[in-house]
Amino acid sequence: MITSLPEIGKAASDFYSKLYSVSPPTVSDDVLHFIPSLVTDADNNMLMELPQEEEVKRAVWNLNLNGAPGPDGFNGKFFKKCWHIVRSDLLKVVQEFFMGISIPKALSSILIVLIPKVPNPSSFGEFRPICISNFVSKVCTKVLTDRLSMILPKIISPEQIGFMKNKDMVDHILIAQEMVHSLNKKVIMNNLQSTYLSVLVNGVHHDFFQPKRGVKQGDPLSHFLFILASKAFSRGIK
């Protein structure tokens, strides 16, 4: 049994670092056989085009401005209120993200807050990890998912119509597995690989580590990745 705060913090970091690690994945050719190529060069060019100020501003205004602030202490309401001050710097960060430049660690760091799932938890498996991320990283993801939503109608299956914009899950962009063959995935992988996690224990955060699988709660890309993994299998069943 461990009792000191440093020991608990190290154990928590080790637990979640291992939890979010994964061995190199393999993709079966039998699965890829069922996946047509539907994304055009024009679609890719649209996805990778550098955002302009109006697009970034729209993403900020459409996010939850009252959400909990990330490690930097600023939530969406600050960015809206001080837009005339931060707009140039925020635009530069988002544009660099689409250029393939990783978001600085100070902006992409995420704190994992542990919420007990049972009374008197005795192991980390009895906690629910809740991620608190900086608003800047949310803006980058929001711009990307807004663009992905523009090509949804041509790639998503009719039975998944409920996942499209203005349906039940308005803010969640669910992209089908068909995109694997032709979508430029550089900007998506940049979003995933620039993330740093740190577990918060009694108000103190511990060593940062990079996740190898999974995305933070509330990230629209989490739904995209779920469909990415399952769509091919549903095609195989058909």
matplotlib code that plots the C-alpha trace (Angstrom):
import matplotlib.pyplot as plt

x = [0.0, 1.3, 0.3, 2.6, 1.5, 4.7, 4.2, 0.5, 1.3, 3.9, 1.7, -1.2, 1.1, 2.4, -1.1, -2.5, 0.7, 0.3, -3.4, -3.0, -0.1, -0.6, 1.5, 1.8, -1.5, -2.0, -4.6, -6.0, -6.1, -9.3, -10.9, -9.5, -10.9, -14.4, -13.5, -14.0, -12.1, -14.5, -12.5, -11.2, -8.1, -10.4, -11.8, -8.3, -7.2, -10.3, -9.4, -5.7, -6.3, -5.0, -7.9, -8.6, -9.7, -13.4, -13.3, -11.4, -13.7, -16.8, -15.2, -14.6, -18.2, -19.6, -17.7, -19.0, -17.7, -18.6, -16.7, -14.0, -10.7, -7.7, -4.3, -3.7, -6.8, -8.6, -12.0, -13.9, -15.6, -12.2, -11.4, -14.7, -14.5, -10.8, -11.1, -9.7, -6.5, -6.0, -7.3, -3.9, -2.0, -4.8, -5.1, -1.3, -1.5, -4.4, -2.7, 0.5, -1.6, -2.9, 0.7, 1.7, 3.4, 2.7, 0.8, 3.2, 3.2, 2.1, -1.1, -1.7, -1.2, -4.2, -4.8, -6.5, -8.8, -9.8, -13.4, -14.3, -16.8, -17.3, -17.1, -13.6, -11.8, -8.7, -7.3, -7.0, -9.5, -12.1, -11.7, -13.2, -10.5, -11.9, -9.7, -9.4, -7.8, -6.9, -9.4, -6.8, -6.5, -10.3, -10.4, -8.0, -10.1, -13.3, -12.0, -11.0, -14.2, -16.3, -14.4, -14.9, -18.6, -18.7, -17.8, -20.0, -22.9, -20.7, -19.0, -21.4, -23.8, -27.6, -28.1, -25.8, -27.8, -28.5, -24.9, -24.9, -25.1, -28.4, -29.4, -29.1, -25.3, -24.8, -21.2, -19.9, -18.4, -18.7, -16.6, -16.9, -14.0, -14.0, -11.8, -8.8, -7.7, -7.7, -8.0, -4.9, -4.5, -1.5, -3.5, -5.6, -2.4, -0.9, -3.8, -3.4, 0.4, 0.8, -1.1, 0.5, -1.3, -0.7, -2.6, -3.9, -3.7, -4.9, -4.4, -0.8, -0.1, 2.7, 4.9, 3.6, 3.4, 2.1, -0.8, -0.5, -4.2, -7.5, -8.5, -9.7, -13.4, -15.4, -13.0, -15.1, -12.4, -13.2, -16.4, -14.6, -12.1, -14.8, -16.5, -13.2, -12.6, -16.1, -17.3, -15.2, -16.6, -20.2, -19.4, -18.0, -21.2, -23.2]
y = [0.0, 3.5, 6.5, 9.4, 12.0, 11.5, 7.8, 8.0, 10.5, 8.3, 5.3, 7.2, 8.4, 4.8, 3.4, 5.8, 5.9, 2.1, 2.4, 4.8, 2.8, 0.4, -1.9, -1.0, -1.7, -4.0, -3.6, -6.6, -6.5, -8.5, -5.6, -2.9, -4.8, -3.6, 0.1, 2.3, 5.6, 8.5, 11.5, 13.6, 15.8, 18.8, 17.6, 17.1, 20.6, 22.1, 20.2, 21.3, 25.0, 27.5, 28.8, 32.5, 34.7, 34.4, 30.6, 30.6, 33.1, 31.0, 28.0, 29.9, 31.2, 27.7, 26.0, 25.8, 29.1, 28.2, 25.0, 24.4, 26.1, 24.0, 24.1, 27.6, 28.9, 30.4, 29.2, 30.1, 33.2, 34.8, 34.3, 35.8, 38.7, 39.5, 38.5, 41.8, 41.1, 37.4, 36.9, 37.3, 34.9, 32.4, 32.5, 31.9, 28.8, 27.3, 28.0, 26.4, 23.4, 23.0, 23.4, 20.3, 22.2, 20.6, 22.7, 23.9, 21.7, 24.6, 24.8, 21.1, 19.8, 18.1, 17.4, 14.1, 14.6, 11.4, 11.1, 8.1, 5.6, 3.9, 4.8, 4.6, 3.5, 1.5, 1.2, 3.5, 1.3, 2.6, 6.2, 7.8, 9.9, 13.3, 15.3, 19.1, 20.6, 24.2, 26.0, 26.7, 23.0, 22.7, 25.5, 23.6, 20.4, 22.4, 24.0, 20.5, 18.8, 21.7, 21.1, 17.3, 17.8, 19.4, 16.1, 13.9, 13.5, 11.8, 9.3, 8.4, 5.5, 6.2, 4.2, 6.7, 9.7, 10.4, 11.3, 14.1, 17.8, 19.1, 15.7, 14.2, 14.7, 18.1, 18.7, 15.2, 14.6, 10.9, 10.1, 6.7, 4.2, 4.9, 7.9, 5.7, 5.3, 8.9, 11.4, 13.4, 12.3, 14.5, 17.1, 14.5, 12.7, 16.1, 16.7, 13.3, 13.3, 16.7, 15.8, 15.6, 14.1, 14.6, 13.1, 15.6, 14.2, 16.3, 19.5, 18.5, 17.4, 14.9, 13.7, 14.4, 11.6, 11.2, 8.9, 6.3, 5.5, 7.2, 10.9, 13.2, 13.3, 15.7, 15.6, 15.3, 13.2, 10.4, 9.7, 9.9, 7.3, 5.0, 5.0, 4.7, 1.4, 0.0, 1.1, -1.4, -4.3, -3.3, -3.2, -6.7, -7.9, -6.5]
z = [0.0, -0.9, 1.2, 0.4, -2.2, -4.4, -4.4, -5.3, -8.0, -9.6, -9.4, -11.1, -13.9, -14.4, -14.4, -17.0, -19.1, -19.5, -20.0, -22.9, -24.5, -27.3, -29.5, -33.2, -34.9, -37.9, -40.6, -42.4, -46.2, -45.9, -44.2, -46.5, -49.5, -48.5, -48.3, -51.4, -52.0, -51.8, -50.8, -53.7, -54.1, -53.9, -50.5, -49.2, -50.4, -48.6, -45.4, -45.4, -46.5, -43.9, -41.8, -41.9, -39.0, -39.6, -39.6, -36.4, -34.8, -35.8, -34.1, -30.9, -30.8, -31.5, -28.7, -25.1, -23.7, -20.1, -19.9, -17.3, -18.1, -18.9, -17.2, -18.5, -16.6, -19.6, -20.8, -23.9, -22.3, -22.0, -25.7, -26.7, -24.4, -25.4, -29.0, -30.2, -28.2, -28.7, -32.3, -34.1, -31.8, -31.9, -35.7, -35.9, -33.6, -35.6, -39.0, -37.8, -36.6, -40.2, -41.5, -39.5, -36.7, -33.3, -30.8, -28.1, -25.0, -22.9, -24.9, -25.7, -22.1, -20.5, -16.9, -15.9, -12.9, -11.1, -10.0, -7.7, -9.2, -5.9, -2.2, -0.8, -4.0, -3.4, -7.0, -10.0, -11.9, -9.5, -10.6, -13.8, -15.5, -16.7, -19.0, -18.7, -21.8, -22.9, -25.0, -27.8, -28.5, -28.7, -31.3, -33.5, -33.3, -33.8, -37.1, -38.3, -37.5, -39.0, -42.2, -42.0, -41.6, -45.1, -46.7, -44.5, -46.9, -49.5, -47.2, -44.4, -44.6, -44.7, -41.5, -39.7, -40.7, -37.0, -36.5, -38.9, -38.2, -36.9, -35.8, -32.3, -31.9, -33.4, -32.3, -33.0, -36.4, -37.3, -40.4, -42.1, -42.6, -46.4, -45.7, -44.8, -48.4, -49.6, -46.7, -45.9, -42.3, -41.4, -39.6, -37.7, -36.5, -35.6, -33.2, -31.6, -31.3, -29.9, -26.7, -23.3, -20.3, -16.6, -13.7, -11.0, -7.5, -4.6, -6.7, -7.8, -11.3, -11.9, -14.8, -18.3, -20.8, -24.4, -25.0, -27.8, -28.0, -27.2, -27.2, -24.5, -23.6, -25.6, -28.5, -31.7, -33.2, -30.7, -32.6, -35.9, -34.7, -33.5, -36.9, -38.5, -36.8, -37.1, -40.5, -42.5, -40.4, -41.1, -44.8, -44.5, -42.9, -45.8]

ax = plt.figure().add_subplot(projection="3d")
ax.plot(x, y, z, "-o")
ax.set_aspect("equal")
plt.show()
